Every structure is written in C-alpha cells, then in structure tokens.
Amino acid sequence: MVRLEWENKEKISENLENLINNSEYKFEKIKDPLGIRISESLNQGKNSDSWRNKLFWDDNLSVLCYLLKKNIGQIDLIYIDPPFFSGSDYIIKIEDSKGSSDSLAYKDRWSNNFDAYLQMLYERLFLIKQLLSNRGLLFVHLDWHASHYVKTILDELFENRFVNNIVWYYYNKYSSGKKILPRAHDDILVYSKSDNYTFNEIREPRKRPRKQLKRTNVNGVLKNAKDKNGKVIYRVVKDKKIDDVWKIPCMQPASKEWTGYPTQKHHELLERIVKLGSNEGDLIADFFCGSGTTLLAAEKLNRRWIGCDNNKYSIHIILKRLDTFQKDLNAHPYDLFTRMTQEKKEVLKTGFFAEEILIKSKK
C-alpha cells in the first residue's frame, strides 16, 4: 500500500489510549442557550431514556476524544467539511446593536506548513474512524488544494475501503482566473468501515423521457427482455439513478437559507448525502459544522445528530436556524455543551446567543 509521509508524522494509533483516557474533558450543558442562564454538569455516560441531539461549542479534537471516552453512540454517517489549505483567513462582518465589526470565522493559512495541516486531519480522521459504525460511511469534503493528498491518508486509515469520489459541480460560481480553467467543482471522498455499509439508491428526473431496452436478470446476468414472439421490449423512463457528478448550485445571498457564513454549503447537497448514506433514525455527525446545514438536513430527514464547531458565531447561526426549524416543524430536542472557560462565561452572561446579529461574508 502507498503511504503518505510528512515531517514529524505521529502515529496517533500508538497514542490513542493516552490521548483519550489521560485527558480531562469536562463538558457542561448550557441551559437555555437562547436565553442568558448559564450551565449544569453534563450527565456522564449514555442517555438511557431517549436520545437528545448534541451540539458542541468546542474544539473538535476534544469532542472526538470525549465521545470515544464516553462511548456515546456509534455514528452511522459522518460528513466533514474541514479547512481546504486554501491559504486564506475567512472574515465575517458582524452587524448588531453595538454597530458593525469584523470577526474571524476560521483560519486556513497554516503559515504555509502543509505538514501541520496533514497532521491535523490525520489525527481527526483516525478518531472519526473509531466512532463510525460498521455500517457507516464517511464523507470528506475538499477541493483541489489537498484532496489528492487526503485521499492517500484515507486509503491508509480505511485500508482501501474507498466507495466514491463525488464531484460537486457548482455551475454558478464566478471565476476570475485568466490562465486557468474555471475551478467549478469540489471533491467529496466517501469511505466505509466495512463492506456492509448503508447505501440507498437515489433517482433524479431526466430532462426528457427516454426510450430504453428493458433488461432482466437471468442467473446473475443482465439480458434484454423479450416478448413471447422473441422481440425485445422497450420502456419509457422518466428518471435515472444519480451518478458521482452532482450538479447543485452554490448558495447565493438571495436564498432564504442564506446565513452569511463563508463556508455554507447548499442544503440540497447535504440532504442528498444524508439520504444516500443513512436511514431514518440513524445517527449523523459533522465535526466541522460551520453554519449547521448538515444538522438541519439530518433533522429534516428524521435522523439523530451530533454537531461541533469552535466559533461562537457558528454556534449562534446554528441555534437560530434550529430555533426557526423547531417553530416550523416538530423537531427533536437538543442540548448545547462546552468546556466552560472564563471567556465563554462572559459570552453567555451577555446573552450573546439571544442577540439579533446579522452576519455577512466579507470579500
């Protein structure tokens, strides 16, 4: 097997037990996050009565270790949209009662240290694999900057259990490049933990009905179906099974789903992923959940979910979106957890999550 090596590559498998068992992850549940009440300790162990969805306001490495330590569920589908090694910092413009200001959504510069970037992903992907159920699928969303490197890491970690490379073709994104072809797609790498993974067929309408030969299975071989006179049988089909190129637009400010968060993905993209790789009642997770579209897709499609992000504005957006969703539909209950620090206490005391804030991507 081909393996990717980089400077100071750490074999996290050798340190996994120490990483999980010798670290303290004291998460607390925040009561009424859309109000101003503070928190109580998170009840240890599994939820024995009924599942409550979980949103973590914290670093995802700590959350992954915590979930492994507490053995909170086996996750049936994990989607992550990590930094792309784009060399950019993503700034958002905040408008609230105090006026207008800029804030950092997240950094993706890495001081040009690609080895550090690969190590960050390697550690998280290793832990994610431990959390994935035996019938689960992992979807890793990347672009041209690093997808070819990360695929080699995934081949190593998942022992070549590669399923698909989904190409998300976004035809409505402006490109200013003059000496390159417009970059109009992202890659979503799909891996399984076993051969017994959930994979649901999804069909989409054709542009126009099409006449096709009818096929029948004869002893495991597809053959043309024939009538009693020996003539082949045709049928008219109006739909087709989706392939690995998905033509779905980028989010635009005119959309009612638009949040202003710079990495927001289209809800149709995440809904298709959730439908493809899970069933109702399954547990979905997103450990770089940004604007929370994965969580909303899981909620809409009657899946349980776990989400995580370290940015307070990301959590603010998610809480508001969940609140709106719960008002429109009978959504499942959820809890917000964090490792409490003085800085976070100050954020909560101000009633930050209850404030009306307008968030815009800054060009």
VOLUMFI-334607 format. One record per atom (N, C-alpha, C, O): residue in three letters; x, y, z. Coordinates in steps of 0.2 Angstrom, whole numbers, plus 5000, padded with zeros to 4 digits. Example, Ala and Ser with C-alpha at 12.3 -4.5 7.8 and 13.67 -1.06 7.14 Angstrom:
residues 2
ALA506649725039ALA506249785039ALA506649845039ALA507149835042SER506449895035SER506849955036SER506450005039SER506750065040
***
This chain:
residues 363
MET500449945000MET500050005000MET500450065000MET500950075004VAL500250114996VAL500650184996VAL500450215002VAL499850225004ARG500950245006ARG500850285012ARG501150355011ARG501650365008LEU500750405013LEU501050475013LEU501350485019LEU501150475025GLU501950515019GLU502450535024GLU502550605024GLU502550635019TRP502550635030TRP502750705031TRP503150715037TRP503150675041GLU503450775038GLU503950785043GLU503550785050GLU503050805051ASN503850745055ASN503550735061ASN502850705061ASN502450715066LYS502750655056LYS502150625056LYS502050575063LYS502550535064GLU501550595066GLU501450555073GLU500950495072GLU500450505069LYS501150435074LYS500650385073LYS500150385079LYS500350365085ILE499650415078ILE499150435083ILE498850365086ILE498650365092SER498850315082SER498650245085SER499050225091SER498750195096GLU499650245091GLU500150225097GLU499950265103GLU500050245109ASN499650325102ASN499550375107ASN498750375109ASN498550415113LEU498350335106LEU497650345106LEU497450335113LEU497050375116GLU497650285117GLU497350265123GLU497550325128GLU497150345132ASN498150355128ASN498350405132ASN498050465130ASN497850505135LEU497950485124LEU497550545122LEU496850545125LEU496650595127ILE496550485125ILE495850485127ILE495750475135ILE495350515138ASN496150435137ASN496050415145ASN496450465149ASN496250465155ASN496950495147ASN497350535152ASN497250605151ASN497550645153SER496650625148SER496450695147SER495750705150SER495350665150GLU495750765153GLU495050785156GLU494650825151GLU494850875149TYR494050795150TYR493650835145TYR492950845149TYR492450805149LYS492950905153LYS492350915157LYS491950965153LYS491951025154PHE491450935149PHE490950975146PHE490350985150PHE490150945154GLU490051045149GLU489451065153GLU488951075148GLU489051105143LYS488351065150LYS487751085146LYS487551155148LYS487451175154ILE487451195143ILE487151265143ILE486451265143ILE486151245138LYS486151285149LYS485451285149LYS485151345145LYS485451405145ASP484651335141ASP484351395138ASP484851435134ASP484851495136PRO485151415129PRO485651455126PRO485451515122PRO485851565121LEU484751515121LEU484551575118LEU484251625123LEU484051675121GLY484351605129GLY484251655135GLY484951675138GLY485451675134ILE484951685144ILE485551705147ILE485751665153ILE486251675157ARG485351605155ARG485551565160ARG486251525158ARG486351515152ILE486651515163ILE487251485162ILE487151405162ILE486851385157SER487551365166SER487551295164SER487551245170SER487651265176GLU487451185168GLU487551125173GLU487951075170GLU488051075164SER488251035175SER488650975173SER488350925168SER487750915169LEU488650905163LEU488450855158LEU488350785162LEU488850765165ASN487850755162ASN487750695165ASN488150645161ASN488250635155GLN488550605165GLN489050555162GLN488750495159GLN488250475161GLY489050475154GLY488850405151GLY488350415146GLY488150475143LYS487950365143LYS487450365138LYS486850395141LYS486650395147ASN486450425136ASN485750445138ASN485350385138ASN485150355133SER485150365144SER484750295144SER484050305143SER483750255141ASP483750365143ASP483050365142ASP482850375135ASP482550335131SER483050435132SER482950445125SER483450495122SER483850535126TRP483650485116TRP484150525113TRP484050595113TRP483450615111ARG484450635114ARG484450715113ARG485050725109ARG485650715110ASN484850765103ASN485450785099ASN485950835103ASN485750865107LYS486550835100LYS487050865104LYS487450915099LYS487750895094LEU487550975102LEU487951025098LEU488451045103LEU488351065109PHE489151045101PHE489651055105PHE490051125102PHE490151135097TRP490151165107TRP490451235106TRP491151225108TRP491351245114ASP491551195104ASP492251175107ASP492651155101ASP492451145095ASP493351145103ASP493751115098ASP493651045096ASP493451005101ASN493651025090ASN493350955088ASN493750905090ASN493550845091LEU494450915091LEU494850855093LEU494650835100LEU494650775102SER494550885105SER494250875111SER493650835111SER493450795115VAL493150855107VAL492550825106VAL492550755104VAL492250715107LEU492950745099LEU493050675097LEU493350625102LEU493050575103CYS493850655106CYS494050615112CYS493550605117CYS493550545120TYR493150655118TYR492650645123TYR492150595121TYR491950555125LEU491950595115LEU491450545113LEU491650475113LEU491350435115LEU492350465111LEU492650405112LEU492650375119LEU492550325121LYS492850425123LYS492950405130LYS492250385134LYS492250345138LYS491750425132LYS491050415135LYS490650365131LYS490150345133ASN490950345125ASN490550295121ASN489850315119ASN489450275120ILE489850375117ILE489150405116ILE488950385109ILE489150425104GLY488650325108GLY488350305101GLY488950285096GLY489550305097GLN488750245091GLN489150235085GLN488750275080GLN488150265079ILE489150305076ILE488950355071ILE488850325065ILE489350295062ASP488250335061ASP488150295055ASP488350335049ASP488450305044LEU488450405049LEU488650445044LEU489050505047LEU488750535051ILE489650515044ILE489950575046ILE490150615040ILE490450585036TYR490050675040TYR490150725035TYR490650775038TYR490450805043ILE491150795035ILE491650845037ILE491850885031ILE491950865026ASP491850955033ASP492051005028ASP492551045031ASP492551105033PRO493151015031PRO493751045035PRO494051095031PRO493851115025PRO494551135034PRO494951185030PRO495251155024PRO495451095024PHE495351185019PHE495551165012PHE496251175011PHE496551155006PHE496651205016PHE497351235015PHE497351285009PHE497751285004SER496851325010SER496751375004SER497151435005SER497251475000GLY497551445011GLY497951505012GLY497651565013GLY497851625013SER496951565015SER496551625017SER496351615024SER496151565027ASP496151675027ASP495851685033ASP495151705031ASP495051755027TYR494651675034TYR493951695032TYR493651745037TYR493451725043ILE493551805035ILE493251855039ILE492551865038ILE492351865032ILE492151885043ILE491451895043ILE491351965046ILE491651985050LYS490851995043LYS490652065045LYS490052055050LYS489552025048ILE490052085056ILE489552075061ILE489152145062ILE489552195062GLU488552145061GLU488152195062GLU487652185068GLU487252135068ASP487752215074ASP487252205080ASP487052275083ASP487152325080SER486852275089SER486552335092SER487152385094SER487052445095LYS487752355094LYS488352395095LYS488652425089LYS489052475089GLY488452405083GLY488652435077GLY488952385072GLY488652325072SER489452395069SER489752355064SER490452335065SER490852385068SER490652275065SER491352255066SER491552195062SER491152155059ASP492152175062ASP492452115058ASP492652065063ASP492852085069SER492552005061SER492751945066SER493051895062SER492851885056LEU493451855064LEU493751795061LEU493351735062LEU493151715067ALA493051705056ALA492651645056ALA493151585057ALA493051545062TYR493651575053TYR494151525055TYR494751545050TYR494751575045LYS495351515053LYS495951525049LYS496151465045LYS495951405046ASP496451475039ASP496651425034ASP497251445031ASP497351425025ARG497751475035ARG498351495032ARG498951445033ARG499251425029TRP498951415040TRP499451365042TRP500151385041TRP500651345041SER500351455040SER500951485039SER501351445034SER501951435034ASN500951425029ASN501251385023ASN501551315025ASN501951285022ASN501351285031ASN501651225034ASN501151175032ASN500651155036PHE501251145026PHE500751085024PHE500751025029PHE500250995030ASP501351015032ASP501450955036ASP500950965042ASP500650915044ALA500951025045ALA500551035051ALA499751025049ALA499350995053TYR499551045043TYR498951035040TYR498750965040TYR498250945042LEU499150925037LEU499050855036LEU499050815043LEU498650775044GLN499450835047GLN499450805054GLN498750825058GLN498550775061MET498550885057MET497850905060MET497350855057MET496950825061LEU497350845051LEU496750805048LEU496850735049LEU496350695051TYR497550705049TYR497650635051TYR497450615058TYR497150565058GLU497550665063GLU497350645069GLU496550645070GLU496250595073ARG496250685067ARG495450695067ARG495150635063ARG494650605065LEU495450615057LEU495150565053LEU495250495057LEU494850455056PHE495850485060PHE495950425064PHE495450415069PHE495150365070LEU495250475073LEU494750465078LEU494050455076LEU493650425078ILE493950495070ILE493250485067ILE493150415065ILE492550395065LYS493650385062LYS493550315060LYS493350265066LYS492950225066GLN493650285072GLN493450245078GLN492750255080GLN492350205083LEU492450315079LEU491750325080LEU491250305075LEU490650295077LEU491450285069LEU491050265064LEU490750195065LEU491150155067SER490150185064SER489850115065SER490050075059SER490350095054ASN489950005060ASN490249965055ASN489849965048ASN490049945043ARG489249995049ARG488850005043ARG488850085040ARG488450105036GLY489350115043GLY489350195042GLY489750215036GLY490150175034LEU489650275034LEU490050305029LEU490350375031LEU490050405035LEU490950385029LEU491250445030LEU491250485023LEU491550465018PHE491050555023PHE491150595018PHE491550655020PHE491450695024VAL492150665016VAL492650715017VAL492650765011VAL492750745006HIS492450825013HIS492350875008HIS492950915007HIS493150955012LEU493250915001LEU493850955000LEU493850984993LEU493350984989ASP494451024991ASP494451044984ASP495151034982ASP495550994984TRP495351064976TRP495951054973TRP496651064977TRP497151034975HIS496551104982HIS497151114986HIS497451054989HIS498151044989ALA497051004992ALA497350954996ALA497050884995ALA497250834998SER496450884991SER496150824990SER496550764988SER496450704991HIS497050764984HIS497450714982HIS497850684987HIS498050624987TYR498050734992TYR498450704997TYR498050675002TYR498250625005VAL497450705004VAL497050675009VAL496750605007VAL496650565011LYS496650595001LYS496450534998LYS496950475000LYS496750425002THR497550494999THR498050445001THR498050425009THR498150375011ILE497950475013ILE497850465020ILE497250425022ILE497250375026LEU496750435018LEU496050395019LEU496150325017LEU495950285020ASP496550315011ASP496650245009ASP497050215015ASP496950155016GLU497550245018GLU497950215023GLU497450195029GLU497550145032LEU497150245032LEU496750235038LEU496150185037LEU495950145041PHE495850185031PHE495250145030PHE495450085026PHE494950045023GLU496050075025GLU496350005022GLU495949995015GLU495749945013ASN496050055011ASN495750055004ASN495050035003ASN494850014998ARG494650055009ARG493850045008ARG493550105005ARG493150145008PHE493850124999PHE493650184995PHE492950164992PHE492850114989VAL492450214992VAL491750204989VAL491650244983VAL491550214978ASN491750304984ASN491650354978ASN492050424979ASN492250444985ASN492150454974ASN492450524974ASN491850564970ASN491850564964ILE491450594974ILE490850634972ILE491150704970ILE491550734973VAL490950724964VAL491150784961VAL490550834962VAL490050824958TRP490650884966TRP490050934967TRP490250984962TRP490751024963TYR489850984956TYR489951034951TYR489451094952TYR488851094952TYR489751154954TYR489351214955TYR489451264949TYR490051294949TYR488951264945TYR489051294939TYR488951374940TYR488951414935ASN488751394946ASN488551474946ASN489051504950ASN488951564953LYS489651484951LYS490151524955LYS490651564950LYS490951534945TYR490751624952TYR491151664947TYR491851654948TYR492151634953SER492251654942SER492951634942SER493251694938SER493051714933SER493851724941SER494151774938SER494851754935SER495251794933GLY495051694936GLY495651664933GLY495651674925GLY495251654922LYS496251694923LYS496351714916LYS496851654913LYS496851654907LYS497251624917LYS497751574914LYS497651504917LYS498051464916ILE497051494919ILE496751434921ILE496051424919ILE495751474919LEU495851364919LEU495151344918LEU494751364924LEU495051354930PRO494151384924PRO493751404930PRO493751334934PRO493551284932ARG493851344941ARG493851294945ARG493151294948ARG492851334952ALA492751244945ALA492051234946ALA491751174950ALA491151154949HIS492251144954HIS491951084957HIS492351074964HIS492951094964ASP492051044969ASP492451014975ASP492350944974ASP492050914970ASP492850904978ASP492850834979ASP492550814986ASP492750844991ILE492150764986ILE491850734992ILE492050664992ILE491750624988LEU492550644996LEU492850574996LEU492450535001LEU492350555007VAL492250474999VAL491750435003VAL492150365004VAL492350335000TYR492150355011TYR492450295013TYR492050255018TYR491650285021SER492150185018SER491750145023SER492150105028SER492750105026LYS491850085033LYS492250055038LYS492249975037LYS492649935039SER491749955033SER491649885031SER491249875025SER491149925022ASP491149815022ASP490849805016ASP490049815017ASP489649815012ASN489849815023ASN489149815025ASN488849885026ASN488549895032TYR488949935022TYR488849995023TYR488150015020TYR487849985015THR487750065023THR487150085020THR487250135014THR487650175014PHE486950115009PHE486950155003PHE486350144999PHE486150094996ASN485950204999ASN485250204996ASN485250234989ASN485650284988GLU484950204985GLU484850224978GLU484450294978GLU483950294981ILE484750344974ILE484350404973ILE484250414966ILE484750404962ARG483650434964ARG483550444957ARG483350514956ARG483050544960GLU483450544950GLU483350614948GLU482950614941GLU483050564937PRO482550664940PRO482150664934PRO482650684928PRO483150714929ARG482450654922ARG482850664916ARG482550734913ARG482050754915LYS483050764909LYS482750824906LYS482150804901LYS481750844900ARG482150744898ARG481650724894ARG481550654894ARG482050614895PRO480950624894PRO480850554894PRO481350514889PRO481450544883ARG481550454890ARG481950424886ARG481750344885ARG481550314889LYS481850324879LYS481650254877LYS482250214878LYS482750224875GLN482150154882GLN482650114884GLN482450044883GLN481950024883LEU482949994881LEU482849924882LEU482749904889LEU483049924893LYS482249864889LYS482049834896LYS482549774897LYS482649734893ARG482849774903ARG483349724905ARG483049674910ARG482649704915THR483249614910THR483049564915THR483649524918THR484149514914ASN483649504924ASN484249474927ASN484149394926ASN483649364928VAL484549364922VAL484549294921VAL485149264924VAL485749264921ASN485049224930ASN485649194933ASN486249244934ASN486849224933GLY486049304937GLY486549344938GLY486849384933GLY487249434934VAL486549374927VAL486749414921VAL486249454918VAL485649434917LEU486349524917LEU485849564914LEU485749554906LEU486249554902LYS485149534904LYS485049524897LYS484449564895LYS483949584899ASN484349574888ASN483749604885ASN483149564886ASN483149504885ALA482649594889ALA481949564890ALA481649554883ALA481649604879LYS481249504882LYS480949494876LYS480249474877LYS480049444882ASP479849484872ASP479149464872ASP479049394870ASP479549364868LYS478449364870LYS478349294868LYS478449284861LYS478549224859ASN478549334857ASN478749324850ASN479449334848ASN479749334843GLY479849344854GLY480549354853GLY480849424852GLY481449424851LYS480349474852LYS480649534851LYS480749574857LYS480449564862VAL481349614857VAL481549654863VAL480949704865VAL480649724861ILE480949714871ILE480449754874ILE480749824876ILE481349824879TYR480449874874TYR480649944876TYR480249974882TYR479649954883ARG480550014885ARG480150054890ARG480350124890ARG480850144888VAL479850174893VAL480050244893VAL480250264900VAL479850244905VAL480750284901VAL481050304908VAL481050384909VAL481250414904LYS480850404914LYS480750474915LYS481350504921LYS481350564922ASP481650454924ASP482150464929ASP482750424928ASP482750384923LYS483250434932LYS483850394931LYS484250394938LYS484150444942LYS484650344939LYS485050344945LYS485550394945LYS485950404940ILE485650434951ILE486150484951ILE486850454950ILE486950394953ASP487350484947ASP488050464947ASP488450504951ASP488250534956ASP489150504950ASP489550534955ASP489750604953ASP490150634956VAL489350634949VAL489450714947VAL488750744949VAL488250724946TRP488750784954TRP488150814956TRP488150894954TRP488550934957LYS487650904950LYS487650974948LYS487151014953LYS486551014952ILE487451044958ILE487051084963ILE487351154964ILE487951154964PRO486951204964PRO487251274964PRO487651284970PRO487451254976CYS488051334970CYS488251364977CYS487751404980CYS487251434976MET487751414986MET487251454990MET487351534987MET487951554986GLN486851564987GLN486851634985GLN486451674990GLN485951654993PRO486651744991PRO486351784996PRO485551784995PRO485251805000ALA485351774989ALA484551784988ALA484151724991ALA483551724992SER484551674992SER484251614995SER483951625002SER484251665006LYS483351605004LYS483051605010LYS483451565016LYS483451585022GLU483951525013GLU484351485018GLU485051515019GLU485451495023TRP485151575016TRP485751605016TRP485951635024TRP485451665026THR486551615026THR486651635033THR487251695033THR487251725038GLY487651695028GLY488151745028GLY488851705030GLY489351735030TYR488751645033TYR489351615035TYR489751595028TYR489551565024PRO490451605028PRO490851595022PRO490851525019PRO490951525013THR490851475023THR490851405021THR490251375020THR490251315019GLN489651405020GLN489051375020GLN488951335013GLN489051365008LYS488751275014LYS488551235008LYS487851225007LYS487451235011HIS487651215001HIS486951214999HIS486551155002HIS486851095003HIS485951175005HIS485551125008HIS485451055004HIS485351005007GLU485351064998GLU485251014993GLU485750964993GLU485650904993LEU486350984993LEU486950944994LEU486950905000LEU487150844999LEU486850935006LEU486950895012LEU486350845013LEU486350795015GLU485750865010GLU485150825010GLU485250765006GLU485050705008ARG485550775000ARG485750714996ARG486250664999ARG486150604999ILE486750695003ILE487250655006ILE486850615012ILE487050555012VAL486450645016VAL486150615021VAL485650555019VAL485650505022LYS485350565013LYS484850515010LYS485250465008LYS485050405008LEU485850475004LEU486250425001LEU486450375006LEU486450315005GLY486750395012GLY487150355016GLY486850335023GLY487250315027SER486250355024SER485950335030SER485150325030SER484850335025ASN484850305035ASN484150285035ASN483850325041ASN484250355045GLU483150335041GLU482850365047GLU483050335053GLU483050275054GLY483150385058GLY483350365065GLY484150355066GLY484350345071ASP484550355060ASP485250345061ASP485550405064ASP485250455064LEU486150395066LEU486550455069LEU487050485064LEU487450445062ILE486950545063ILE487350585059ILE487850635063ILE487650655068ALA488450645060ALA488850695064ALA489250735059ALA489450715053ASP489350795061ASP489850845057ASP490250885062ASP489950915067PHE490950875062PHE491350895067PHE491750965065PHE492150985068PHE491550985059PHE491751055057PHE491051085054PHE491051105048CYS490551095058CYS489851105056CYS489751175054CYS489151185051GLY490151225055GLY490051295052GLY489351325053GLY489151335059SER488951325048SER488351355048SER487751305050SER487251325051GLY487951245051GLY487451195053GLY487051165048GLY486551135050THR487251165042THR486751135036THR486651065037THR486151035036THR487251025039THR487150955040THR486650935045THR486250895045LEU486650975051LEU486250965056LEU485550975054LEU485050935056LEU485351025051LEU484751045048LEU484450985043LEU483850975043ALA484950965039ALA484750915034ALA484550845038ALA484050815037ALA484950835043ALA484850775047ALA484150785051ALA483750735051GLU484050835054GLU483350855057GLU482750845052GLU482250815054LYS482850875047LYS482350875042LYS482150805039LYS481550785038LEU482650765039LEU482550695036LEU482550645042LEU482550585041ASN482350665048ASN482250625054ASN482850575056ASN482750515057ARG483450605056ARG484050575058ARG484250605065ARG484050665066ARG484550575069ARG484850605075ARG485550635073ARG485850615068TRP485750675077TRP486350715075TRP486850735081TRP486650745087ILE487450745079ILE487950775084ILE488350825079ILE488550815074GLY488450885082GLY488750935078GLY489350975083GLY489250965089CYS489851005080CYS490351035083CYS490651095079CYS490751085073ASP490751145083ASP491151205080ASP491451245086ASP491151245091ASN491951275085ASN492351315090ASN492251385090ASN492451425094ASN491851405084ASN491751485083ASN491051505086ASN490551465085LYS491051555090LYS490451575093LYS489951595088LYS489351595089TYR490151625083TYR489651655078TYR489351595074TYR488751595072SER489751535073SER489451475070SER488951455074SER488351435072ILE489051445081ILE488551415086ILE487951465086ILE487351445086HIS488051525085HIS487451575085HIS487051565079HIS486451565080ILE487351555073ILE486951545067ILE486551475068ILE485951475066ILE486951425071ILE486551355071ILE485951365076ILE485451335074LEU486051395082LEU485551395087LEU484951435084LEU484351415085LYS485051485080LYS484551525077LYS484151485071LYS483551485071ARG484551445068ARG484251405062ARG483851345065ARG483251335063LEU484151315071LEU483751265074LEU483051295077LEU482551265077ASP483151355080ASP482551385083ASP482051395078ASP481451385079THR482251425072THR481751435067THR481451365064THR480851365063PHE481851315064PHE481651255062PHE481151225067PHE480651195065GLN481251225073GLN480851205078GLN480151235078GLN479651205080LYS480151305076LYS479551335076LYS479051315070LYS478451315071ASP479451295065ASP479051275059ASP478851205059ASP478351185056LEU479251165062LEU479151085062LEU479251065069LEU479551095073ASN479051005070ASN479150975077ASN479850935077ASN479850875077ALA480350975079ALA481050955079ALA481150915085ALA480850925090HIS481750875085HIS481950845091HIS482250885096HIS482550935094PRO482250875102PRO482650915107PRO483450905106PRO483650855104TYR483750955108TYR484550955108TYR484750995114TYR484451035117ASP485450975115ASP485751015120ASP486451045118ASP486751015113LEU486651095121LEU487251135119LEU487751125124LEU487651135130PHE488351095123PHE488851085128PHE489551125126PHE489651135120THR489951135131THR490551165130THR490951155136THR490751135142ARG491651155136ARG492151155141ARG492151235144ARG492451275140MET491851245149MET491751315152MET492451345153MET492851325157THR492551405150THR493151445152THR492851515154THR492251535153GLN493251555157GLN493051625159GLN492851665153GLN492351705153GLU493151655147GLU492951695141GLU492251675139GLU491851715137LYS492151605139LYS491451585137LYS490951605142LYS490351625140LYS491051605149LYS490651635154LYS490451705152LYS489851725153GLU490951745150GLU490751815148GLU490351815142GLU489851865142VAL490451775137VAL490051775131VAL489251755133VAL488851795131LEU489251715138LEU488551685140LEU488151745144LEU487551755144LYS488551775149LYS488251825153LYS487951885149LYS487551915151THR488251895143THR488051955139THR487351935135THR487051975132GLY487251875136GLY486651845132GLY486751845124GLY486351855120PHE487351835123PHE487651835116PHE487151795111PHE486951815106PHE487051735113PHE486651695108PHE485951715107PHE485551685103ALA485651755112ALA484951785111ALA484951845107ALA484451865105GLU485551875105GLU485551935102GLU485351925094GLU485451875092GLU485151985092GLU484951985084GLU485652005081GLU485852065082ILE485951965077ILE486551985074ILE486551965066ILE486251915064LEU486752015062LEU486752005055LEU487451985053LEU487952025055ILE487551935050ILE488251905048ILE488351905040ILE487851875037LYS488851935038LYS488951935031LYS489651915029LYS490151935033SER489751875024SER490451865022SER490751925019SER490451965016LYS491451935021LYS491751995019LYS492251975013LYS492651925014LYS492152005008LYS492551995002LYS493252015003LYS493652004998
***
